[in-house]
Amino acid sequence: MRTSKPRLFLLAVALSFGLVEACVLAAIAWNAPLDAARPAPAAVRTTDANDTRPRLLGAPYGALLQNFGPRRHAAAPAEEQPSPVVAIERAAAPEPAAGFPAPLPPARPVELASLGYFGVVAPRPPARPREFAGPATPITLASLAPASDSAAPFPRREDGNFRLGAAAYVRIFKKEGELELWLKRDGRYSLYKTYSICKWSGGLGPKLRSGDYQSPEGFYSVSARQLNPNSAYHRAFDIGFPNAYDRRNGRTGGALMVHGACKSVGCFAMTDKVIEEIYGFVEAALRGGQHDVPVHIFPFRLTEEALAKETKGDWTSLWAVPPERRQWAGFWQNLKEGYDLFERTGEPPTAYACGARYGFQADGSCTRIAGW
């Protein structure tokens, strides 16, 4: 195929204009500043305050082209120097309510190696109130509410005639990601509502040590002292970990909550809207005379079929059950005793720490699981 000379001439002219335009854009972009919203690292950031060259073209072209050229550096200010330790960021909590001890001071910094994958810093749970040293006047729920509300009668709800102020019971299922709130009605507990858990952390199995980012399993109780209406995560109640059983078996940690927001490093985050309702029922139950609200946390719904599948596997399993799952078979079987008692009687069982296992009958050698 033959090309006429006029066409070749026009093509050459067009290419020439394109080349000149590209050079002009490159020259302008060379002098453009880096993106102010996404500053470059200190090692590649220009710091010449007297540079008055015109800045006509912004990122991303200027920042992209400047990466290929020489850099002029000045030492970064001391506060910008990278540090091998990253401090945990924490929102400032409001002043504690009347009757609550001051919150604990901010957590100590943690090493980068302990932050998990990609160096992501997990948020801290709400501060656990300090326990009083020595004998102290018990905190009453009347002191936690405004004086104008202390004598107000509890309203009745229209959803199934559940009464705000009735005795409450909480069950949590980690695998299903569900929290059940049971309220006493007509002399027996009835399921008020099942809530989806927004976030819990770790895997199936109990919490063993502080800092393992594991949500616990077992039998816990919440008393008035464990409520925190001014939590950094909206509302919160401490489940009481470690309980007597955990302490007897060398498990460590603390400040494990059911709270608002959707962040967890061992807690159960329910979102602000959901915790507002759950917290209200738990607080009202305690104010209405319940000594403590049981909070029972299970790895999953402990039916025989589910327990066998999670500890032995079945034909639906593509791979064998991992060893770390099988090691909890005995512990989960012990939890199932309490699970079955409630399923059979409709009453939350009273749990006791009896050495290496939970018991469900009073015994001289056992310690009752109770709130603070």
C-alpha positions as a Markdown table, in Angstrom:
| # | Residue | x | y | z |
|---|---|---|---|---|
| 1 | Met | 0.0 | 0.0 | 0.0 |
| 2 | Arg | 1.4 | 3.4 | -1.0 |
| 3 | Thr | 1.0 | 6.6 | 1.1 |
| 4 | Ser | 1.0 | 10.0 | -0.6 |
| 5 | Lys | 3.5 | 12.6 | 0.4 |
| 6 | Pro | 0.9 | 15.1 | 1.6 |
| 7 | Arg | -0.4 | 12.5 | 4.1 |
| 8 | Leu | 3.1 | 11.8 | 5.4 |
| 9 | Phe | 3.7 | 15.5 | 5.8 |
| 10 | Leu | 0.5 | 16.0 | 7.8 |
| 11 | Leu | 1.3 | 13.0 | 10.0 |
| 12 | Ala | 4.8 | 14.3 | 10.8 |
| 13 | Val | 3.3 | 17.7 | 11.7 |
| 14 | Ala | 0.7 | 16.2 | 14.0 |
| 15 | Leu | 3.4 | 14.1 | 15.7 |
| 16 | Ser | 5.6 | 17.1 | 16.2 |
| 17 | Phe | 2.8 | 19.1 | 17.8 |
| 18 | Gly | 2.0 | 16.1 | 20.1 |
| 19 | Leu | 5.6 | 15.9 | 21.2 |
| 20 | Val | 5.8 | 19.6 | 21.9 |
| 21 | Glu | 2.6 | 19.4 | 24.0 |
| 22 | Ala | 3.8 | 16.4 | 26.0 |
| 23 | Cys | 7.0 | 18.3 | 26.8 |
| 24 | Val | 5.2 | 21.4 | 28.0 |
| 25 | Leu | 2.9 | 19.3 | 30.2 |
| 26 | Ala | 5.8 | 17.4 | 31.6 |
| 27 | Ala | 7.7 | 20.6 | 32.4 |
| 28 | Ile | 4.7 | 22.1 | 34.2 |
| 29 | Ala | 4.0 | 18.9 | 36.0 |
| 30 | Trp | 7.7 | 18.7 | 37.1 |
| 31 | Asn | 7.1 | 21.9 | 39.2 |
| 32 | Ala | 3.8 | 20.8 | 40.7 |
| 33 | Pro | 3.5 | 20.2 | 44.4 |
| 34 | Leu | 2.8 | 16.8 | 45.9 |
| 35 | Asp | -0.8 | 16.1 | 46.9 |
| 36 | Ala | -1.5 | 18.0 | 50.1 |
| 37 | Ala | -4.1 | 15.4 | 51.2 |
| 38 | Arg | -1.7 | 12.5 | 50.8 |
| 39 | Pro | 1.8 | 13.8 | 51.8 |
| 40 | Ala | 4.8 | 11.8 | 50.8 |
| 41 | Pro | 7.0 | 10.1 | 53.4 |
| 42 | Ala | 9.5 | 12.3 | 55.2 |
| 43 | Ala | 12.4 | 10.6 | 53.3 |
| 44 | Val | 11.0 | 12.0 | 49.9 |
| 45 | Arg | 9.3 | 15.2 | 51.0 |
| 46 | Thr | 10.7 | 18.5 | 49.8 |
| 47 | Thr | 11.2 | 21.0 | 52.6 |
| 48 | Asp | 12.5 | 24.1 | 50.9 |
| 49 | Ala | 10.2 | 26.9 | 52.2 |
| 50 | Asn | 11.8 | 29.5 | 49.9 |
| 51 | Asp | 11.0 | 27.7 | 46.7 |
| 52 | Thr | 8.7 | 30.1 | 44.8 |
| 53 | Arg | 8.5 | 28.4 | 41.4 |
| 54 | Pro | 5.0 | 28.6 | 39.9 |
| 55 | Arg | 2.7 | 25.6 | 40.8 |
| 56 | Leu | 0.2 | 25.2 | 37.9 |
| 57 | Leu | -0.6 | 21.5 | 37.9 |
| 58 | Gly | -1.5 | 19.5 | 40.9 |
| 59 | Ala | -1.3 | 15.8 | 41.8 |
| 60 | Pro | -1.2 | 13.1 | 40.6 |
| 61 | Tyr | 1.0 | 14.1 | 37.7 |
| 62 | Gly | 3.4 | 16.3 | 39.6 |
| 63 | Ala | 3.9 | 13.8 | 42.4 |
| 64 | Leu | 4.3 | 11.0 | 39.8 |
| 65 | Leu | 6.9 | 12.8 | 37.7 |
| 66 | Gln | 8.8 | 14.1 | 40.7 |
| 67 | Asn | 9.5 | 10.6 | 41.8 |
| 68 | Phe | 11.9 | 10.2 | 38.9 |
| 69 | Gly | 14.0 | 13.3 | 39.6 |
| 70 | Pro | 16.6 | 14.2 | 42.2 |
| 71 | Arg | 15.4 | 15.3 | 45.7 |
| 72 | Arg | 16.5 | 18.0 | 48.0 |
| 73 | His | 16.1 | 17.0 | 51.7 |
| 74 | Ala | 16.1 | 18.6 | 55.1 |
| 75 | Ala | 16.0 | 16.6 | 58.2 |
| 76 | Ala | 12.4 | 15.9 | 59.3 |
| 77 | Pro | 11.3 | 17.5 | 62.5 |
| 78 | Ala | 11.7 | 15.4 | 65.6 |
| 79 | Glu | 8.0 | 14.7 | 65.9 |
| 80 | Glu | 7.8 | 13.4 | 62.3 |
| 81 | Gln | 10.6 | 10.8 | 62.8 |
| 82 | Pro | 9.3 | 7.3 | 62.4 |
| 83 | Ser | 9.1 | 5.3 | 65.6 |
| 84 | Pro | 9.3 | 1.5 | 66.1 |
| 85 | Val | 6.5 | 1.8 | 68.7 |
| 86 | Val | 3.0 | 2.8 | 67.7 |
| 87 | Ala | 0.7 | 4.1 | 70.4 |
| 88 | Ile | -2.9 | 2.9 | 70.5 |
| 89 | Glu | -5.3 | 5.7 | 69.6 |
| 90 | Arg | -8.2 | 6.2 | 71.9 |
| 91 | Ala | -11.1 | 8.6 | 71.9 |
| 92 | Ala | -11.3 | 10.8 | 75.0 |
| 93 | Ala | -14.0 | 9.5 | 77.3 |
| 94 | Pro | -16.5 | 11.9 | 78.8 |
| 95 | Glu | -16.5 | 12.6 | 82.6 |
| 96 | Pro | -17.7 | 9.5 | 84.5 |
| 97 | Ala | -21.2 | 9.5 | 85.9 |
| 98 | Ala | -21.9 | 10.0 | 89.5 |
| 99 | Gly | -21.0 | 6.9 | 91.5 |
| 100 | Phe | -18.5 | 5.5 | 89.0 |
| 101 | Pro | -14.8 | 5.4 | 89.7 |
| 102 | Ala | -12.5 | 7.2 | 87.3 |
| 103 | Pro | -11.5 | 5.3 | 84.2 |
| 104 | Leu | -8.1 | 3.6 | 83.9 |
| 105 | Pro | -5.3 | 5.6 | 82.2 |
| 106 | Pro | -4.6 | 5.0 | 78.5 |
| 107 | Ala | -3.0 | 1.7 | 77.6 |
| 108 | Arg | 0.8 | 1.5 | 77.2 |
| 109 | Pro | 2.1 | 1.5 | 73.7 |
| 110 | Val | 2.5 | -1.9 | 72.0 |
| 111 | Glu | 5.3 | -3.2 | 69.8 |
| 112 | Leu | 4.6 | -3.4 | 66.1 |
| 113 | Ala | 5.2 | -7.1 | 66.2 |
| 114 | Ser | 2.2 | -7.6 | 68.4 |
| 115 | Leu | -0.2 | -5.7 | 66.1 |
| 116 | Gly | -1.1 | -8.7 | 63.9 |
| 117 | Tyr | -1.2 | -8.7 | 60.1 |
| 118 | Phe | -0.1 | -5.6 | 58.2 |
| 119 | Gly | 0.6 | -3.7 | 61.4 |
| 120 | Val | -3.0 | -2.7 | 62.0 |
| 121 | Val | -3.6 | -1.2 | 65.4 |
| 122 | Ala | -6.7 | -2.7 | 66.9 |
| 123 | Pro | -8.9 | -0.3 | 68.9 |
| 124 | Arg | -9.0 | -0.7 | 72.7 |
| 125 | Pro | -12.1 | -1.7 | 74.5 |
| 126 | Pro | -13.7 | 0.8 | 77.0 |
| 127 | Ala | -11.9 | 1.3 | 80.2 |
| 128 | Arg | -12.9 | -1.0 | 83.1 |
| 129 | Pro | -13.8 | 1.0 | 86.2 |
| 130 | Arg | -11.4 | 0.8 | 89.1 |
| 131 | Glu | -12.4 | -1.5 | 91.8 |
| 132 | Phe | -12.6 | 0.1 | 95.2 |
| 133 | Ala | -9.7 | -0.6 | 97.6 |
| 134 | Gly | -11.0 | -2.2 | 100.7 |
| 135 | Pro | -14.6 | -2.0 | 102.0 |
| 136 | Ala | -16.7 | 0.6 | 100.2 |
| 137 | Thr | -20.3 | 1.6 | 100.1 |
| 138 | Pro | -22.0 | -0.5 | 97.3 |
| 139 | Ile | -22.9 | 1.4 | 94.2 |
| 140 | Thr | -26.6 | 1.6 | 93.7 |
| 141 | Leu | -28.4 | 2.0 | 90.4 |
| 142 | Ala | -30.4 | 4.8 | 91.9 |
| 143 | Ser | -27.2 | 6.8 | 92.1 |
| 144 | Leu | -26.5 | 6.3 | 88.4 |
| 145 | Ala | -29.7 | 8.0 | 87.2 |
| 146 | Pro | -30.8 | 11.6 | 87.5 |
| 147 | Ala | -32.8 | 12.3 | 90.7 |
| 148 | Ser | -35.9 | 13.1 | 88.7 |
| 149 | Asp | -35.9 | 9.6 | 87.3 |
| 150 | Ser | -35.2 | 7.6 | 90.5 |
| 151 | Ala | -38.8 | 7.3 | 91.5 |
| 152 | Ala | -40.4 | 7.1 | 88.0 |
| 153 | Pro | -42.3 | 3.9 | 87.4 |
| 154 | Phe | -41.0 | 1.6 | 84.7 |
| 155 | Pro | -43.1 | 1.9 | 81.5 |
| 156 | Arg | -44.6 | -1.2 | 79.9 |
| 157 | Arg | -43.8 | -2.1 | 76.3 |
| 158 | Glu | -46.3 | -3.1 | 73.7 |
| 159 | Asp | -44.2 | -5.8 | 72.1 |
| 160 | Gly | -45.4 | -8.9 | 73.8 |
| 161 | Asn | -46.1 | -7.1 | 77.1 |
| 162 | Phe | -42.4 | -7.2 | 78.1 |
| 163 | Arg | -41.8 | -4.9 | 81.1 |
| 164 | Leu | -38.8 | -2.7 | 81.3 |
| 165 | Gly | -37.4 | -3.6 | 84.7 |
| 166 | Ala | -38.1 | -7.3 | 84.5 |
| 167 | Ala | -35.3 | -9.8 | 85.2 |
| 168 | Ala | -33.0 | -10.2 | 82.3 |
| 169 | Tyr | -30.7 | -12.9 | 80.9 |
| 170 | Val | -28.2 | -12.7 | 78.0 |
| 171 | Arg | -26.9 | -15.5 | 75.8 |
| 172 | Ile | -24.2 | -15.0 | 73.2 |
| 173 | Phe | -23.4 | -17.4 | 70.3 |
| 174 | Lys | -20.1 | -16.6 | 68.7 |
| 175 | Lys | -20.3 | -18.7 | 65.5 |
| 176 | Glu | -23.8 | -17.6 | 64.7 |
| 177 | Gly | -22.9 | -14.0 | 65.6 |
| 178 | Glu | -26.0 | -13.6 | 67.7 |
| 179 | Leu | -27.0 | -12.2 | 71.1 |
| 180 | Glu | -30.2 | -13.2 | 72.7 |
| 181 | Leu | -32.0 | -11.1 | 75.3 |
| 182 | Trp | -34.4 | -13.0 | 77.5 |
| 183 | Leu | -36.8 | -11.2 | 79.9 |
| 184 | Lys | -39.0 | -12.6 | 82.6 |
| 185 | Arg | -42.7 | -12.4 | 81.9 |
| 186 | Asp | -45.5 | -14.1 | 83.8 |
| 187 | Gly | -43.0 | -15.9 | 86.0 |
| 188 | Arg | -40.8 | -17.4 | 83.3 |
| 189 | Tyr | -38.1 | -16.2 | 80.9 |
| 190 | Ser | -39.2 | -15.5 | 77.3 |
| 191 | Leu | -37.1 | -14.5 | 74.3 |
| 192 | Tyr | -37.5 | -10.8 | 73.8 |
| 193 | Lys | -35.2 | -10.4 | 70.8 |
| 194 | Thr | -32.2 | -11.8 | 69.0 |
| 195 | Tyr | -29.6 | -9.2 | 67.9 |
| 196 | Ser | -26.8 | -9.6 | 65.3 |
| 197 | Ile | -23.4 | -9.0 | 66.8 |
| 198 | Cys | -21.6 | -6.4 | 64.7 |
| 199 | Lys | -18.1 | -7.6 | 65.6 |
| 200 | Trp | -16.3 | -10.0 | 67.9 |
| 201 | Ser | -12.7 | -11.1 | 67.6 |
| 202 | Gly | -10.6 | -14.2 | 67.6 |
| 203 | Gly | -12.0 | -17.7 | 66.9 |
| 204 | Leu | -14.0 | -20.4 | 68.6 |
| 205 | Gly | -12.6 | -21.3 | 72.0 |
| 206 | Pro | -12.1 | -19.5 | 75.3 |
| 207 | Lys | -9.9 | -16.5 | 76.0 |
| 208 | Leu | -6.7 | -17.6 | 77.7 |
| 209 | Arg | -4.4 | -14.6 | 78.2 |
| 210 | Ser | -4.3 | -10.8 | 78.0 |
| 211 | Gly | -3.6 | -9.5 | 74.6 |
| 212 | Asp | -4.7 | -12.6 | 72.6 |
| 213 | Tyr | -7.5 | -10.6 | 71.0 |
| 214 | Gln | -9.9 | -13.5 | 71.8 |
| 215 | Ser | -13.5 | -13.1 | 72.8 |
| 216 | Pro | -14.2 | -15.3 | 75.9 |
| 217 | Glu | -16.6 | -18.2 | 76.4 |
| 218 | Gly | -18.2 | -19.3 | 79.7 |
| 219 | Phe | -20.6 | -18.1 | 82.4 |
| 220 | Tyr | -20.4 | -14.5 | 83.6 |
| 221 | Ser | -22.6 | -12.1 | 85.6 |
| 222 | Val | -23.1 | -8.4 | 85.4 |
| 223 | Ser | -23.8 | -6.3 | 88.5 |
| 224 | Ala | -24.5 | -2.5 | 88.9 |
| 225 | Arg | -20.8 | -1.8 | 89.3 |
| 226 | Gln | -20.1 | -3.2 | 85.8 |
| 227 | Leu | -22.3 | -0.8 | 84.0 |
| 228 | Asn | -20.6 | 2.1 | 82.1 |
| 229 | Pro | -23.1 | 4.6 | 80.6 |
| 230 | Asn | -20.3 | 6.9 | 79.6 |
| 231 | Ser | -18.2 | 4.4 | 77.7 |
| 232 | Ala | -16.0 | 5.6 | 74.8 |
| 233 | Tyr | -18.1 | 3.1 | 72.8 |
| 234 | His | -21.4 | 4.8 | 73.7 |
| 235 | Arg | -22.8 | 2.3 | 76.4 |
| 236 | Ala | -21.1 | -0.7 | 77.8 |
| 237 | Phe | -21.2 | -3.3 | 80.5 |
| 238 | Asp | -18.3 | -5.4 | 81.6 |
| 239 | Ile | -19.1 | -9.1 | 81.4 |
| 240 | Gly | -16.8 | -9.8 | 84.4 |
| 241 | Phe | -13.8 | -11.6 | 82.8 |
| 242 | Pro | -11.9 | -13.2 | 84.4 |
| 243 | Asn | -14.5 | -14.9 | 86.5 |
| 244 | Ala | -13.7 | -17.3 | 89.4 |
| 245 | Tyr | -13.3 | -20.2 | 86.9 |
| 246 | Asp | -10.9 | -18.2 | 84.7 |
| 247 | Arg | -8.8 | -17.2 | 87.6 |
| 248 | Arg | -8.6 | -20.7 | 88.9 |
| 249 | Asn | -7.3 | -21.8 | 85.5 |
| 250 | Gly | -4.7 | -19.1 | 85.1 |
| 251 | Arg | -6.6 | -17.1 | 82.4 |
| 252 | Thr | -5.7 | -13.4 | 82.3 |
| 253 | Gly | -7.1 | -10.3 | 80.8 |
| 254 | Gly | -9.9 | -7.8 | 81.6 |
| 255 | Ala | -12.1 | -4.9 | 80.4 |
| 256 | Leu | -14.1 | -7.2 | 78.1 |
| 257 | Met | -17.4 | -5.6 | 77.3 |
| 258 | Val | -20.6 | -5.8 | 75.5 |
| 259 | His | -20.6 | -2.3 | 74.0 |
| 260 | Gly | -21.6 | 0.0 | 71.1 |
| 261 | Ala | -19.7 | 0.8 | 67.9 |
| 262 | Cys | -18.4 | -2.0 | 65.6 |
| 263 | Lys | -14.8 | -2.5 | 66.8 |
| 264 | Ser | -13.5 | -5.4 | 68.9 |
| 265 | Val | -10.3 | -6.7 | 70.4 |
| 266 | Gly | -12.1 | -9.2 | 72.6 |
| 267 | Cys | -15.4 | -7.5 | 73.2 |
| 268 | Phe | -18.8 | -7.9 | 71.6 |
| 269 | Ala | -19.6 | -4.8 | 69.6 |
| 270 | Met | -23.3 | -4.3 | 69.0 |
| 271 | Thr | -23.5 | -0.8 | 67.3 |
| 272 | Asp | -24.7 | 2.2 | 69.2 |
| 273 | Lys | -28.3 | 1.8 | 68.3 |
| 274 | Val | -28.5 | -1.8 | 69.5 |
| 275 | Ile | -26.5 | -1.4 | 72.7 |
| 276 | Glu | -28.8 | 1.5 | 73.7 |
| 277 | Glu | -31.7 | -1.0 | 73.9 |
| 278 | Ile | -29.8 | -3.9 | 75.4 |
| 279 | Tyr | -28.1 | -1.7 | 78.0 |
| 280 | Gly | -31.4 | -0.1 | 78.9 |
| 281 | Phe | -33.0 | -3.5 | 79.7 |
| 282 | Val | -29.9 | -4.7 | 81.7 |
| 283 | Glu | -29.8 | -1.5 | 83.7 |
| 284 | Ala | -33.5 | -1.5 | 84.3 |
| 285 | Ala | -33.4 | -5.2 | 85.5 |
| 286 | Leu | -30.7 | -4.3 | 88.1 |
| 287 | Arg | -32.6 | -1.2 | 89.2 |
| 288 | Gly | -35.7 | -3.3 | 89.5 |
| 289 | Gly | -34.1 | -5.6 | 92.0 |
| 290 | Gln | -32.1 | -8.3 | 90.1 |
| 291 | His | -28.8 | -8.7 | 91.9 |
| 292 | Asp | -26.8 | -9.5 | 88.7 |
| 293 | Val | -27.7 | -10.3 | 85.1 |
| 294 | Pro | -26.2 | -13.7 | 83.9 |
| 295 | Val | -24.3 | -13.4 | 80.6 |
| 296 | His | -23.6 | -16.9 | 79.2 |
| 297 | Ile | -21.3 | -17.0 | 76.2 |
| 298 | Phe | -21.1 | -20.1 | 74.0 |
| 299 | Pro | -19.0 | -20.9 | 70.9 |
| 300 | Phe | -22.1 | -22.0 | 69.0 |
| 301 | Arg | -25.6 | -23.4 | 69.8 |
| 302 | Leu | -24.5 | -26.5 | 71.7 |
| 303 | Thr | -26.7 | -29.2 | 70.2 |
| 304 | Glu | -25.3 | -32.7 | 70.1 |
| 305 | Glu | -25.0 | -32.5 | 66.3 |
| 306 | Ala | -23.2 | -29.1 | 66.3 |
| 307 | Leu | -20.8 | -30.3 | 69.0 |
| 308 | Ala | -19.9 | -33.5 | 67.2 |
| 309 | Lys | -19.4 | -31.5 | 63.9 |
| 310 | Glu | -17.1 | -28.9 | 65.5 |
| 311 | Thr | -15.0 | -31.4 | 67.4 |
| 312 | Lys | -15.0 | -34.5 | 65.2 |
| 313 | Gly | -16.1 | -33.3 | 61.8 |
| 314 | Asp | -18.7 | -35.0 | 59.5 |
| 315 | Trp | -19.3 | -35.9 | 55.9 |
| 316 | Thr | -19.9 | -32.2 | 55.1 |
| 317 | Ser | -16.5 | -31.2 | 56.2 |
| 318 | Leu | -14.0 | -30.7 | 53.4 |
| 319 | Trp | -11.1 | -30.8 | 55.7 |
| 320 | Ala | -10.4 | -32.4 | 59.1 |
| 321 | Val | -11.3 | -30.4 | 62.2 |
| 322 | Pro | -8.2 | -28.5 | 63.2 |
| 323 | Pro | -6.4 | -29.7 | 66.3 |
| 324 | Glu | -7.0 | -26.4 | 68.2 |
| 325 | Arg | -10.7 | -27.0 | 67.8 |
| 326 | Arg | -10.6 | -30.6 | 69.0 |
| 327 | Gln | -8.7 | -29.6 | 72.2 |
| 328 | Trp | -11.8 | -27.7 | 73.4 |
| 329 | Ala | -14.2 | -30.7 | 73.2 |
| 330 | Gly | -14.1 | -31.3 | 76.9 |
| 331 | Phe | -14.5 | -27.6 | 77.8 |
| 332 | Trp | -17.5 | -27.3 | 75.3 |
| 333 | Gln | -19.1 | -30.4 | 76.7 |
| 334 | Asn | -18.9 | -28.8 | 80.2 |
| 335 | Leu | -20.5 | -25.6 | 78.8 |
| 336 | Lys | -23.2 | -27.8 | 77.2 |
| 337 | Glu | -24.3 | -28.9 | 80.7 |
| 338 | Gly | -25.3 | -25.3 | 81.5 |
| 339 | Tyr | -26.8 | -24.8 | 78.0 |
| 340 | Asp | -28.9 | -27.9 | 78.4 |
| 341 | Leu | -30.1 | -26.8 | 81.9 |
| 342 | Phe | -31.6 | -23.6 | 80.5 |
| 343 | Glu | -33.1 | -25.4 | 77.5 |
| 344 | Arg | -34.7 | -27.9 | 79.8 |
| 345 | Thr | -35.9 | -25.7 | 82.7 |
| 346 | Gly | -36.2 | -22.3 | 81.2 |
| 347 | Glu | -34.2 | -20.8 | 84.1 |
| 348 | Pro | -30.6 | -19.6 | 83.7 |
| 349 | Pro | -28.4 | -22.0 | 85.7 |
| 350 | Thr | -26.3 | -20.6 | 88.5 |
| 351 | Ala | -22.7 | -21.5 | 87.6 |
| 352 | Tyr | -19.9 | -22.3 | 90.0 |
| 353 | Ala | -16.1 | -22.5 | 89.5 |
| 354 | Cys | -15.2 | -26.1 | 90.6 |
| 355 | Gly | -11.5 | -26.4 | 89.8 |
| 356 | Ala | -11.0 | -27.2 | 86.2 |
| 357 | Arg | -14.7 | -27.3 | 85.3 |
| 358 | Tyr | -17.9 | -25.4 | 85.8 |
| 359 | Gly | -20.5 | -26.9 | 88.2 |
| 360 | Phe | -24.2 | -26.1 | 88.5 |
| 361 | Gln | -24.9 | -27.1 | 92.1 |
| 362 | Ala | -23.7 | -25.5 | 95.3 |
| 363 | Asp | -20.7 | -27.3 | 96.7 |
| 364 | Gly | -18.3 | -26.4 | 99.5 |
| 365 | Ser | -15.3 | -26.6 | 97.2 |
| 366 | Cys | -16.8 | -24.4 | 94.5 |
| 367 | Thr | -17.1 | -20.7 | 94.1 |
| 368 | Arg | -20.3 | -19.1 | 92.7 |
| 369 | Ile | -19.8 | -17.1 | 89.5 |
| 370 | Ala | -21.0 | -13.6 | 90.5 |
| 371 | Gly | -20.6 | -10.0 | 89.5 |
| 372 | Trp | -18.3 | -7.6 | 91.2 |
